Amino acid sequence: MIRFEGHREPVRVGFLEPEIVQLLNLTSVWSARHGHDVIVTSMNDHKHSKRSLHYEDKAVDFQVKAQDIPIIEAMESLANFLRGNLGLGWDLIWDAPGHYNHIHVEWDIRQRERKAD
């Protein structure tokens, strides 16, 4: 199941681009297959870097709630599943500075150079 639970404030959902709907659908498939809840912790809300695609409704942050395996293992599994299923135009950041406790996924059709959000 996907749950929307912001850490700092409620998750704010703006316009849902078709690509973000695709991302949420894929995440839901992973959740159902593995039996772990996926928490959407941020969309277009709270503070992100100045050029963040969160502000354009093109980025989502996720965490996984797993009971039977380490959280890190579950997060790695979701990240690998998304990498293998999203294709071109997507950036996924996990297990990198600023992204050790969540998976950041953005639809970056411009494929701009960026610093981690």
Secondary structure, 3 states (H helix, E strand, C coil): CEEECCCCCCCCCCCCCHHHHHHHHHHHHHHHHHCCEEEEEECCCCCCCCCCHHHHCCEEEEEEECCCCCHHHHHHHHHHHHHHHHCCCEEEECCCCCCCCCEEEEECCCCCCCCCC
